[in-house]
C-alpha cells in the first residue's frame, strides 16, 4: 500500500541546518536554533518538530504533537465548511398575459422558495408576436415583486435578455 505524502515535513525530514522556532513560549523560547537543538527540544518533550513555513529562510518550525495538530486542522476546516451557506436559485416563469389565479399560484411557490432561503429568478417569456408587450411584462414583474414584498426584496430590477425579461428576488432576513 503506497504511503500518502505528509503535508508538513517533520523531525529528521527537515533538510535545513537552522530553523526558526515559534509557538508556545512555555515549550521553548522563540528564536533561531540549529536543527540538532530544535530536535533535542522536541525529543525532551516527546513532541514533533514540524515545519510550518518552508519558504522562509530559515524555515519556520513548531514543536507540537503532530497527530493532534492534524486533528485540529481537520476540525477547523469542518467548522468553516459548516458555516458556509449555499444559496440556491429557483426559477419561476410565465407569459405576459398570465391570468390572475395562475399568477397567485406562482406567487405562492415563490413565497415558499424565499421562506426556505432560496433566491428566486422570475422570468416573463415572450413567444412570437407577444414581444410587442414588453411593457406589459415589466408591469407583471413589478406587480409580482410588490405582492411578494413581505418575503423577499428585489435584488435586480427587470432586465430584457433575448426573448425573455427577468428579475431576481432575494429572501428577507427574519
Buried (B, 14 or more C-beta within 10 A) or exposed (E): EEEEEEEBBBBEEBEBEEBBBBBEEEBBEEEEBEBEBBBBBBEEBEBBBBBBEBEEEBBBBBBBBBEEBBEEEEEEEEEEEEEEEEEEEBEBEBBBEBEEEEBEEBBEEBBEBBEEBBBBBBBBBBEEEBBEBBEBBBBBBBEBBEBBEEBBEBEEEBEBEEEBBBBBBBBEEE
